[in-house]
């Protein structure tokens, strides 16, 4: 079992690249086509490939040709933009009770996986 990489916050300049480099040494848990599993790391790696090939940040690449072209006016690539446009309140379950999440950690290696 591999350890998930740490969350890289908005202070980090290359979070997707760091995730991809971290996975370079990861071992598969099962042989291909023998098991199903989901991993955010796969989507984060795809985000790094998009950045490398396009020469743009993942956020810019998604905003212009996808969100703008499809007129997706309520989809955002940054937490700051989402908050300015009325981002919904998040909740977590705590002993069976929904509790408002007051501190959100927006990790820049997560957008491709969200």
Secondary structure, 3 states (H helix, E strand, C coil): CCCCCCCCCCCCCCHHHHHHHHHCCCCCCCCCCCCCCCCHHHHHHHHHHHHHHHCCCHHHHHHHHHHHCCCCCCCCCCHHHHHHCCCCCCEEEECCEEEECCCCCCCCCCHHHC
